[in-house]
């Protein structure tokens, strides 16, 4: 299957991307955002980045638009493995055009 054009709408900005399926495009973008929070060492900057993480994300294709509600959670402490600190779940919002 060939890659298709999508637009990610997080409310304050729209980002053109390529991908195969709406959900996978959303997961890839959210993992990128999560990685930027994990790799930041400054605690104040981490708090700012965490506050700016999107809670809803809309993936706009040529014919179908899918919207997802994203729930972010903090897990573990600074002492434990850093990769487990920020976990997200995605639920599709019904009623998207």
Backbone as CSV, one residue per row, in Angstrom:
resi,resn,N_x,N_y,N_z,CA_x,CA_y,CA_z,C_x,C_y,C_z
1,UNK,0.846,-1.171,0.000,0.000,0.000,0.000,0.898,1.242,0.000
2,UNK,0.586,2.178,-0.839,1.391,3.395,-0.962,1.046,4.375,0.153
3,UNK,2.003,5.232,0.468,1.759,6.252,1.480,0.823,7.310,0.914
4,UNK,-0.030,7.837,1.800,-0.984,8.861,1.401,-0.705,10.148,2.161
5,UNK,-1.251,11.235,1.658,-1.092,12.543,2.283,-2.138,12.721,3.385
6,UNK,-1.698,13.178,4.548,-2.585,13.487,5.660,-2.187,14.842,6.219
7,UNK,-3.105,15.467,6.950,-2.807,16.682,7.687,-3.157,16.422,9.142
8,UNK,-2.210,16.690,10.031,-2.444,16.539,11.465,-2.879,17.897,11.993
9,UNK,-4.055,17.938,12.628,-4.577,19.177,13.206,-4.615,19.001,14.718
10,UNK,-3.774,19.780,15.429,-3.758,19.691,16.888,-4.365,20.936,17.528
11,UNK,-5.089,21.701,16.743,-5.759,22.880,17.272,-5.017,24.157,16.950
12,UNK,-3.766,24.259,17.413,-3.025,25.496,17.178,-2.149,25.453,15.934
13,UNK,-1.950,24.262,15.353,-1.183,24.176,14.109,-1.603,22.963,13.296
14,UNK,-1.355,23.030,11.995,-1.632,21.922,11.093,-0.324,21.488,10.443
15,UNK,-0.074,20.173,10.447,1.192,19.636,9.959,0.913,18.635,8.841
16,UNK,1.431,18.881,7.626,1.255,17.899,6.544,2.235,16.737,6.719
17,UNK,1.724,15.505,6.600,2.548,14.303,6.758,2.130,13.254,5.737
18,UNK,2.928,12.191,5.647,2.588,11.045,4.807,2.443,9.827,5.700
19,UNK,1.562,8.917,5.305,1.394,7.698,6.077,0.444,6.748,5.390
20,UNK,0.160,5.643,6.062,-0.710,4.621,5.489,-2.130,4.699,6.037
21,UNK,-2.264,4.781,7.367,-3.565,4.723,8.026,-3.665,5.875,9.022
22,UNK,-4.875,6.415,9.216,-5.089,7.548,10.115,-4.496,7.302,11.506
23,UNK,-4.829,6.161,12.098,-4.394,5.871,13.467,-2.870,5.792,13.573
24,UNK,-2.222,5.161,12.601,-0.760,5.041,12.637,-0.077,6.393,12.493
25,UNK,-0.658,7.284,11.688,-0.116,8.637,11.539,-0.184,9.357,12.885
26,UNK,-1.305,9.212,13.582,-1.473,9.852,14.887,-0.476,9.296,15.903
27,UNK,-0.318,7.975,15.940,0.604,7.348,16.899,2.034,7.807,16.649
28,UNK,2.436,7.856,15.395,3.804,8.272,15.066,4.069,9.706,15.533
29,UNK,3.104,10.611,15.309,3.262,12.000,15.740,3.326,12.087,17.270
30,UNK,2.434,11.378,17.956,2.406,11.434,19.418,3.670,10.835,20.030
31,UNK,4.219,9.794,19.423,5.471,9.209,19.915,6.626,10.201,19.767
32,UNK,6.591,10.974,18.688,7.621,11.995,18.484,7.538,13.060,19.580
33,UNK,6.307,13.496,19.889,6.112,14.495,20.944,6.538,13.933,22.304
34,UNK,6.205,12.671,22.561,6.574,12.017,23.813,8.088,11.934,23.949
35,UNK,8.755,11.596,22.855,10.213,11.478,22.861,10.864,12.818,23.198
36,UNK,10.314,13.918,22.679,10.907,15.227,22.960,10.790,15.564,24.445
37,UNK,9.709,15.139,25.093,9.574,15.370,26.535,10.556,14.490,27.301
38,UNK,10.698,13.235,26.884,11.585,12.303,27.588,13.051,12.707,27.508
39,UNK,13.467,13.261,26.391,14.877,13.582,26.186,15.283,14.916,26.810
40,UNK,14.329,15.679,27.305,14.623,16.972,27.911,15.045,16.764,29.360
41,UNK,16.154,17.363,29.745,16.690,17.181,31.097,16.202,18.252,32.076
42,UNK,15.926,19.461,31.588,15.530,20.574,32.438,14.102,20.358,32.952
43,UNK,13.890,20.250,34.281,12.553,19.971,34.829,11.499,21.024,34.466
44,UNK,11.888,22.306,34.423,10.920,23.349,34.061,10.465,23.189,32.614
45,UNK,11.413,22.875,31.736,11.074,22.690,30.326,10.209,21.439,30.135
46,UNK,10.486,20.392,30.922,9.676,19.175,30.866,8.233,19.505,31.235
47,UNK,8.046,20.304,32.296,6.691,20.683,32.717,5.971,21.461,31.625
48,UNK,6.681,22.368,30.965,6.075,23.164,29.898,5.702,22.271,28.715
49,UNK,6.613,21.383,28.309,6.331,20.473,27.197,5.173,19.536,27.533
50,UNK,5.132,19.055,28.785,4.052,18.153,29.197,2.703,18.871,29.155
51,UNK,2.691,20.128,29.570,1.447,20.907,29.543,0.990,21.173,28.112
52,UNK,1.929,21.239,27.170,1.595,21.531,25.771,1.242,20.291,24.951
53,UNK,1.318,19.096,25.542,0.979,17.885,24.792,-0.492,17.927,24.382
54,UNK,-0.810,17.528,23.149,-2.199,17.619,22.678,-3.119,16.612,23.370
55,UNK,-4.373,17.036,23.639,-5.368,16.138,24.227,-6.360,15.656,23.173
56,UNK,-6.453,16.363,22.063,-7.237,15.881,20.923,-6.391,16.067,19.676
57,UNK,-6.519,15.139,18.758,-5.752,15.207,17.517,-6.679,14.785,16.387
58,UNK,-6.653,15.553,15.312,-7.502,15.280,14.158,-6.605,14.956,12.975
59,UNK,-6.838,13.807,12.346,-6.071,13.392,11.177,-6.977,13.573,9.963
60,UNK,-6.597,14.470,9.082,-7.414,14.823,7.927,-6.827,14.174,6.684
61,UNK,-7.587,13.267,6.079,-7.204,12.644,4.817,-7.926,13.350,3.682
62,UNK,-7.785,12.830,2.473,-8.467,13.450,1.334,-9.977,13.281,1.423
63,UNK,-10.440,12.134,1.955,-11.874,11.868,2.013,-12.410,11.722,3.428
64,UNK,-11.609,11.203,4.327,-12.075,10.903,5.683,-11.242,11.671,6.703
65,UNK,-11.933,12.210,7.723,-11.261,12.855,8.838,-11.564,12.054,10.090
66,UNK,-10.533,11.699,10.838,-10.733,10.965,12.085,-10.169,11.794,13.226
67,UNK,-10.907,11.810,14.324,-10.496,12.568,15.499,-10.274,11.602,16.654
68,UNK,-9.206,11.840,17.405,-8.862,10.974,18.527,-8.718,11.812,19.792
69,UNK,-9.178,11.249,20.920,-8.986,11.863,22.228,-7.755,11.195,22.830
70,UNK,-6.799,11.994,23.249,-5.537,11.464,23.774,-5.475,11.724,25.277
71,UNK,-5.215,10.673,26.045,-5.086,10.788,27.493,-3.633,10.506,27.864
72,UNK,-2.978,11.507,28.450,-1.575,11.362,28.857,-1.514,11.039,30.340
73,UNK,-0.594,10.161,30.728,-0.394,9.813,32.131,1.092,9.814,32.449
74,UNK,1.378,10.223,33.680,2.755,10.123,34.168,2.868,8.844,34.970
75,UNK,3.948,8.126,34.763,4.175,6.901,35.522,5.604,6.874,36.018
76,UNK,5.787,6.264,37.175,7.130,6.135,37.721,7.631,7.440,38.313
77,UNK,8.912,7.454,38.668,9.555,8.642,39.221,10.799,8.936,38.404
78,UNK,11.479,9.977,38.769,12.715,10.352,38.075,13.780,9.260,38.207
79,UNK,13.718,8.479,39.289,14.736,7.458,39.536,14.567,6.235,38.639
80,UNK,13.329,5.948,38.237,13.081,4.758,37.426,13.386,5.042,35.966
81,UNK,13.215,4.026,35.162,13.481,4.134,33.723,12.688,5.285,33.116
82,UNK,13.370,6.193,32.448,12.754,7.411,31.927,11.686,7.130,30.878
83,UNK,11.828,6.063,30.124,10.885,5.784,29.050,9.484,5.461,29.528
84,UNK,9.341,5.142,30.812,8.024,4.770,31.310,7.295,5.946,31.954
85,UNK,7.851,7.131,31.887,7.249,8.253,32.603,5.994,8.808,31.956
86,UNK,5.914,8.821,30.627,4.783,9.440,29.948,4.123,8.420,29.027
87,UNK,2.911,8.029,29.393,2.170,7.023,28.645,0.915,7.684,28.099
88,UNK,0.525,7.324,26.875,-0.718,7.878,26.340,-1.616,6.782,25.800
89,UNK,-2.923,7.064,25.837,-3.911,6.187,25.215,-4.730,7.029,24.248
90,UNK,-5.154,6.393,23.158,-5.930,7.094,22.129,-7.278,6.412,21.971
91,UNK,-8.337,7.218,21.970,-9.681,6.707,21.714,-10.275,7.508,20.576
92,UNK,-10.851,6.812,19.591,-11.449,7.504,18.454,-12.742,8.169,18.897
93,UNK,-12.920,9.429,18.490,-14.132,10.176,18.795,-15.116,9.924,17.666
94,UNK,-16.280,9.386,18.006,-17.296,9.137,16.984,-17.951,10.445,16.569
95,UNK,-18.434,10.494,15.349,-19.088,11.698,14.853,-18.184,12.570,14.018
96,UNK,-16.923,12.197,13.850,-16.031,12.962,12.974,-16.458,12.731,11.535
97,UNK,-16.325,13.771,10.719,-16.820,13.692,9.340,-16.039,12.717,8.508
